[in-house]
Amino acid sequence: MKVLVVNAGSSSLKYQLIEMQDESVIAKGVCERIGQAHALLNHTGKKEVRLEKPMPTHTEAIKLVLDALVDKEYGVIDSMSDIAAVGHRVLHSGEDFNESVLIDDEVLKIIESNVELGPLHMPANIMGIKACREVMPNAPMVAVFDTTFHSTMPDYAYMYALPYEDYKKYKIRKYGFHGTSHLYVSGEARKLMGRDDFKCVICHLGNGASVSAVKNGKCIDTSMGLTPLEGLVMGTRSGDIDPAVLEFLMHKTGMDIHQATEYLNKKSGVLGISGISSDFRDLTKAMDEGDARARLAVEMFSYRVKKYIGSYAAAMGGIDFLAFTGGIGEHTPVVREQVMDGLEFLGIRYDKSANATPKRGVITDLTGKGSSVKVYIIPTNEELVIARETLQRSHLR
């Protein structure tokens, strides 16, 4: 049984076709520059191909994807009927859904009503859904949200200390993101622990970064908020900041609110601090060469992660498992080292040799001698989570 996973962006469409019998990826690819000149499809099936074809909209893009999947030379299936269901990554569930959901007309209307909660991503997610429904009208389709894993947070964790009427009227609250990654990693942690009743902190560290507190399999807090801007220092995002900074900057520079928001989202973070890059490969290289601002950026990033781990251990009354995932979490030893040094009071001790040279792309045990907390690198697999959810919610098991 095969599930197609679709992640639609404003001018792109990423996909994977997964054989659910053994959960293997049998084809994957990306459509780029949709709606622009020289649109491209990069497809990997029986072999890799690069096709430059017109894609005025996401509908043409998904048609090209399906044509590639059934192509006799580089495709992997005989016909579209071989695709049992389609799973769509959708940014925001609002407060309307607390789990993945089978898409029908009513569900699509509700998703559309939450566009204002994610105006940069939600329109593209919806375009992807509509395009697939048009081209594959008989295939069950499931929306898998970035936010629903965090829907188990208690109200005192997700509420902001704003007038309660504005929460009710405008849905202003913490939602959290990267939920498919946190769900996958928490499931792998459960396998490694061999039980459900444990306290876990998950550090999803990439260009966008978030930390979650998972107690007995349920998220009780997470670092991102109403938007992905809250929380950790990130690649280009400021993370937690005094809101009055915006007013001060706008007064000093003449920026309007839209420019100020772009400043916090796209010009800040480690890019803004270092003046070099948002890529940690560039930052660690510059740091090793003695660049003081690169060192500062890495230390600020790591320090914020460490603070969240400590606060979440306090919120849960302890910690049994610490997981690192995401591009930085998996591939940047110096960040993991800076995060964990000084956390011995929580029972966290790590193997410095294992941390310095982990095996790439596999679960790696970093737990040190005498540690009461298990410490692991767990490569995430968000597409597999979407495929599993799709199979479950479409009632095809």
C-alpha positions as CSV (number, residue, x, y, z in Angstrom):
1,M,0.0,0.0,0.0
2,K,1.5,3.3,-1.1
3,V,1.0,6.8,0.3
4,L,1.9,10.0,-1.4
5,V,3.2,12.7,0.9
6,V,2.8,16.3,-0.3
7,N,4.4,19.4,1.2
8,A,3.3,22.4,-0.9
9,G,5.1,25.8,-0.6
10,S,4.2,29.1,-2.3
11,S,6.3,28.2,-5.4
12,S,7.4,24.7,-4.7
13,L,5.9,21.2,-4.1
14,K,7.9,18.5,-2.4
15,Y,6.8,14.9,-2.4
16,Q,7.6,11.4,-1.4
17,L,5.9,8.1,-2.4
18,I,6.2,5.7,0.5
19,E,5.5,1.9,0.5
20,M,3.8,1.4,3.8
21,Q,4.5,-2.3,3.9
22,D,8.1,-1.7,4.9
23,E,7.9,2.2,5.2
24,S,10.5,2.6,2.4
25,V,10.7,5.7,0.1
26,I,10.3,4.5,-3.4
27,A,10.2,7.9,-5.1
28,K,10.7,11.5,-4.1
29,G,11.2,14.9,-5.6
30,V,10.4,18.6,-5.8
31,C,8.8,21.0,-8.2
32,E,10.5,24.4,-8.1
33,R,9.6,27.8,-9.4
34,I,5.9,27.0,-9.8
35,G,4.2,30.0,-11.5
36,Q,7.5,31.3,-12.8
37,A,9.6,30.9,-15.9
38,H,11.9,27.8,-16.2
39,A,9.9,25.7,-13.6
40,L,11.7,22.5,-12.8
41,L,10.8,19.0,-11.6
42,N,13.6,17.1,-9.9
43,H,12.5,13.5,-9.6
44,T,14.2,10.4,-8.1
45,G,12.5,7.1,-8.9
46,K,14.0,4.3,-10.9
47,K,16.6,6.9,-11.8
48,E,17.1,10.6,-11.3
49,V,15.6,13.0,-13.8
50,R,15.4,16.8,-14.2
51,L,12.6,18.2,-16.2
52,E,12.0,21.8,-17.2
53,K,8.3,22.2,-18.0
54,P,5.6,24.9,-17.6
55,M,3.9,24.8,-14.2
56,P,1.6,27.9,-14.1
57,T,-0.1,26.5,-10.9
58,H,0.1,23.7,-8.4
59,T,-2.4,21.7,-10.4
60,E,0.1,21.4,-13.3
61,A,2.8,20.6,-10.8
62,I,1.0,17.7,-9.3
63,K,0.0,16.4,-12.7
64,L,3.7,16.4,-13.6
65,V,4.5,14.5,-10.4
66,L,1.9,11.9,-11.1
67,D,3.2,11.5,-14.7
68,A,6.7,11.1,-13.4
69,L,5.6,8.4,-10.9
70,V,3.9,6.3,-13.7
71,D,6.6,7.0,-16.4
72,K,7.8,3.7,-17.9
73,E,11.4,4.8,-17.8
74,Y,11.8,6.5,-14.4
75,G,8.5,5.9,-12.6
76,V,7.8,3.4,-9.9
77,I,4.1,2.6,-10.2
78,D,1.8,1.3,-13.0
79,S,-1.1,3.7,-12.5
80,M,-2.4,6.4,-10.2
81,S,-4.7,3.8,-8.7
82,D,-1.6,2.3,-7.0
83,I,-1.6,5.4,-4.7
84,A,-3.9,4.5,-1.8
85,A,-4.0,7.9,-0.2
86,V,-2.4,11.4,-0.1
87,G,-1.1,13.1,3.0
88,H,-0.8,16.8,3.1
89,R,1.4,18.8,5.4
90,V,-0.6,21.7,6.7
91,L,0.9,24.4,8.9
92,H,-1.9,25.4,11.2
93,S,-4.9,23.6,12.8
94,G,-6.0,26.6,15.0
95,E,-8.1,25.3,17.8
96,D,-10.3,23.4,15.4
97,F,-8.4,20.1,15.2
98,N,-6.3,18.2,17.8
99,E,-5.3,15.4,15.4
100,S,-4.8,14.7,11.7
101,V,-8.1,14.7,9.8
102,L,-9.6,13.2,6.6
103,I,-10.2,16.1,4.2
104,D,-13.7,16.8,2.9
105,D,-15.4,20.0,1.8
106,E,-16.2,21.1,5.4
107,V,-12.7,20.3,6.7
108,L,-11.2,22.3,3.8
109,K,-13.4,25.3,4.7
110,I,-12.2,25.2,8.3
111,I,-8.6,25.0,7.1
112,E,-9.2,28.0,4.9
113,S,-10.7,29.9,7.9
114,N,-7.3,29.6,9.7
115,V,-5.2,31.2,6.9
116,E,-4.7,34.4,9.0
117,L,-2.8,32.3,11.6
118,G,-0.3,31.3,9.0
119,P,-0.5,33.7,6.1
120,L,2.9,32.8,4.6
121,H,2.4,29.0,4.5
122,M,-1.3,28.2,4.6
123,P,-2.3,29.5,1.1
124,A,0.3,27.2,-0.4
125,N,-0.8,24.3,1.7
126,I,-4.4,24.8,0.5
127,M,-3.3,25.1,-3.1
128,G,-1.6,21.8,-2.8
129,I,-4.8,20.2,-1.4
130,K,-7.0,21.6,-4.1
131,A,-4.6,20.6,-6.9
132,C,-4.5,17.0,-5.7
133,R,-8.3,16.8,-5.2
134,E,-8.7,18.1,-8.8
135,V,-6.3,15.6,-10.3
136,M,-7.0,12.7,-7.9
137,P,-10.7,13.0,-7.0
138,N,-11.1,9.4,-5.8
139,A,-8.0,9.2,-3.5
140,P,-8.6,9.8,0.2
141,M,-6.7,12.8,1.4
142,V,-5.6,13.7,5.0
143,A,-4.4,16.9,6.5
144,V,-1.5,16.4,8.9
145,F,-0.9,19.6,10.9
146,D,2.4,21.0,12.3
147,T,0.5,22.1,15.4
148,T,-1.7,19.3,16.6
149,F,1.0,17.4,18.6
150,H,1.1,20.4,20.9
151,S,-2.7,20.5,21.4
152,T,-2.3,18.6,24.7
153,M,-0.6,21.6,26.3
154,P,-2.6,22.8,29.4
155,D,-4.2,26.2,29.3
156,Y,-1.7,27.7,31.7
157,A,1.1,26.8,29.3
158,Y,-0.5,27.9,26.0
159,M,-2.2,31.1,27.2
160,Y,-0.6,34.6,27.0
161,A,-1.2,37.1,29.7
162,L,-3.3,39.3,27.5
163,P,-6.9,40.2,28.1
164,Y,-8.9,37.0,27.9
165,E,-11.4,38.5,25.5
166,D,-8.7,38.9,22.9
167,Y,-7.8,35.2,23.2
168,K,-11.4,34.3,22.6
169,K,-12.0,36.8,19.8
170,Y,-8.7,36.4,17.9
171,K,-7.4,33.0,18.9
172,I,-4.2,34.5,20.3
173,R,-2.3,31.8,22.1
174,K,0.7,29.5,21.8
175,Y,0.2,26.8,19.3
176,G,3.7,25.4,18.6
177,F,5.2,24.0,15.4
178,H,7.4,21.2,14.1
179,G,4.8,18.9,15.6
180,T,5.4,16.0,13.1
181,S,9.1,16.0,14.1
182,H,8.4,16.1,17.8
183,L,5.8,13.3,17.4
184,Y,8.3,11.1,15.5
185,V,11.2,11.7,17.9
186,S,9.0,11.1,21.0
187,G,7.8,7.8,19.5
188,E,11.4,6.7,18.9
189,A,12.3,7.8,22.5
190,R,9.5,5.6,23.8
191,K,10.9,2.6,21.9
192,L,14.3,3.3,23.4
193,M,13.0,3.7,26.9
194,G,10.7,0.6,26.6
195,R,7.9,2.4,28.5
196,D,5.4,5.3,28.2
197,D,5.8,6.9,31.6
198,F,8.9,9.1,31.2
199,K,9.8,12.8,30.9
200,C,11.4,13.8,27.6
201,V,12.9,17.0,26.2
202,I,13.1,17.1,22.4
203,C,15.4,19.7,20.8
204,H,14.5,20.1,17.1
205,L,17.4,22.3,16.0
206,G,17.6,23.6,12.4
207,N,17.2,26.9,10.7
208,G,13.9,26.9,12.4
209,A,14.3,25.5,15.9
210,S,12.0,24.5,18.8
211,V,12.1,22.5,22.0
212,S,9.2,20.5,23.5
213,A,8.5,19.0,26.9
214,V,6.8,15.6,26.5
215,K,5.5,13.9,29.7
216,N,4.1,10.4,29.4
217,G,3.9,10.8,25.6
218,K,2.0,14.1,25.7
219,C,3.3,17.5,24.9
220,I,3.0,19.8,27.9
221,D,4.9,22.8,26.6
222,T,6.8,24.0,23.5
223,S,9.0,27.0,22.7
224,M,7.3,28.3,19.5
225,G,4.1,30.3,20.0
226,L,1.4,31.9,17.9
227,T,3.9,31.9,15.2
228,P,7.3,30.2,14.7
229,L,9.0,33.5,15.8
230,E,8.8,32.8,19.5
231,G,11.4,30.7,21.4
232,L,14.9,29.9,20.5
233,V,17.4,32.0,18.6
234,M,17.2,30.6,15.1
235,G,18.8,31.0,11.7
236,T,17.2,34.3,10.8
237,R,14.6,34.7,13.6
238,S,15.2,36.5,16.8
239,G,13.3,34.2,19.1
240,D,12.1,35.5,22.5
241,I,12.5,39.3,22.7
242,D,11.1,42.2,24.7
243,P,8.0,43.3,22.6
244,A,9.0,47.0,23.4
245,V,12.0,46.5,21.1
246,L,9.7,46.8,18.1
247,E,8.4,50.2,19.2
248,F,11.9,51.4,20.0
249,L,13.3,50.2,16.6
250,M,10.3,51.6,14.6
251,H,10.8,55.0,16.3
252,K,14.5,55.0,15.6
253,T,14.5,53.6,12.1
254,G,11.2,54.6,10.6
255,M,10.2,51.0,9.9
256,D,6.5,50.2,9.7
257,I,5.1,47.1,11.5
258,H,5.5,44.9,8.4
259,Q,9.2,45.9,8.0
260,A,9.8,45.4,11.7
261,T,8.2,41.9,11.6
262,E,10.4,41.0,8.6
263,Y,13.4,42.3,10.5
264,L,12.7,39.9,13.3
265,N,11.9,37.0,11.0
266,K,14.5,37.2,8.2
267,K,17.3,39.5,9.3
268,S,17.9,38.5,12.9
269,G,18.9,35.3,14.7
270,V,22.4,34.0,14.2
271,L,22.6,35.7,10.8
272,G,22.0,39.1,12.4
273,I,24.5,38.4,15.2
274,S,27.3,36.9,13.1
275,G,26.9,39.0,10.0
276,I,28.1,35.9,8.2
277,S,25.5,33.3,7.6
278,S,22.5,31.4,9.1
279,D,24.2,28.1,8.2
280,F,26.0,26.6,11.1
281,R,28.6,25.0,8.8
282,D,29.7,28.5,8.0
283,L,29.5,29.7,11.6
284,T,31.5,26.9,13.1
285,K,34.2,27.3,10.4
286,A,34.4,31.0,11.1
287,M,34.4,30.4,14.9
288,D,37.3,28.0,14.5
289,E,39.1,30.7,12.6
290,G,38.7,33.1,15.4
291,D,35.7,35.1,14.4
292,A,34.3,36.6,17.6
293,R,30.8,37.3,16.2
294,A,30.4,33.8,14.9
295,R,31.4,32.5,18.3
296,L,28.9,34.8,19.9
297,A,26.1,33.6,17.6
298,V,26.8,29.9,18.3
299,E,27.0,30.6,22.1
300,M,23.7,32.6,22.1
301,F,21.9,29.8,20.2
302,S,23.2,27.1,22.5
303,Y,22.5,29.1,25.7
304,R,18.9,29.6,24.7
305,V,18.5,25.8,24.1
306,K,20.1,25.1,27.5
307,K,17.7,27.5,29.3
308,Y,14.7,25.8,27.7
309,I,15.9,22.3,28.7
310,G,16.2,23.5,32.3
311,S,12.8,25.2,32.4
312,Y,11.1,22.2,30.9
313,A,12.8,19.8,33.4
314,A,11.4,22.1,36.1
315,A,7.9,22.0,34.5
316,M,7.9,18.2,34.3
317,G,9.5,17.6,37.7
318,G,12.6,16.0,36.2
319,I,13.9,14.6,32.9
320,D,14.6,11.0,31.8
321,F,15.4,11.5,28.1
322,L,17.1,14.2,26.1
323,A,16.9,14.1,22.3
324,F,18.6,16.1,19.6
325,T,17.2,16.2,16.0
326,G,17.2,18.5,13.0
327,G,20.1,19.6,10.8
328,I,21.9,21.4,13.6
329,G,20.9,18.9,16.4
330,E,22.2,16.0,14.3
331,H,25.3,17.4,12.7
332,T,26.8,20.1,14.9
333,P,28.8,18.6,17.9
334,V,29.8,21.9,19.3
335,V,26.2,23.0,19.8
336,R,25.3,19.8,21.6
337,E,28.4,20.2,23.7
338,Q,27.7,23.8,24.7
339,V,24.0,22.8,25.5
340,M,24.9,19.9,27.7
341,D,27.9,21.2,29.6
342,G,26.7,22.4,32.9
343,L,23.6,20.3,33.0
344,E,25.1,17.6,35.3
345,F,22.9,18.9,38.1
346,L,19.9,17.5,36.1
347,G,21.7,14.1,35.8
348,I,22.8,14.7,32.3
349,R,26.2,13.3,31.4
350,Y,27.3,12.7,27.8
351,D,30.0,10.7,26.1
352,K,32.3,13.3,24.6
353,S,33.8,10.9,22.1
354,A,30.4,9.7,20.8
355,N,29.2,13.4,20.6
356,A,32.3,14.4,18.6
357,T,32.0,11.7,16.0
358,P,28.4,10.4,15.7
359,K,27.3,8.1,12.9
360,R,25.5,10.1,10.3
361,G,21.8,9.5,9.7
362,V,21.2,6.9,12.4
363,I,20.1,6.9,16.0
364,T,23.2,7.5,18.2
365,D,23.5,7.0,21.9
366,L,25.4,9.9,23.5
367,T,24.6,8.8,27.1
368,G,27.7,9.2,29.3
369,K,28.9,7.1,32.3
370,G,26.8,7.7,35.4
371,S,24.1,9.7,33.6
372,S,20.6,9.2,35.0
373,V,19.2,10.7,31.7
374,K,19.4,9.0,28.4
375,V,20.9,11.2,25.7
376,Y,20.4,10.5,22.0
377,I,20.6,11.9,18.5
378,I,17.4,10.8,16.7
379,P,17.2,11.7,13.0
380,T,13.7,12.9,12.4
381,N,11.4,11.6,9.6
382,E,8.4,14.0,9.2
383,E,7.3,12.5,5.9
384,L,7.0,9.1,7.5
385,V,4.8,10.6,10.3
386,I,2.6,12.2,7.6
387,A,2.3,8.8,5.8
388,R,1.5,6.9,8.9
389,E,-1.1,9.5,10.0
390,T,-2.6,9.4,6.5
391,L,-2.9,5.6,6.5
392,Q,-4.6,5.7,9.9
393,R,-7.0,8.6,9.3
394,S,-8.0,7.3,5.9
395,H,-9.1,4.0,7.5
396,L,-7.0,2.0,5.0
397,R,-5.2,-0.2,7.6
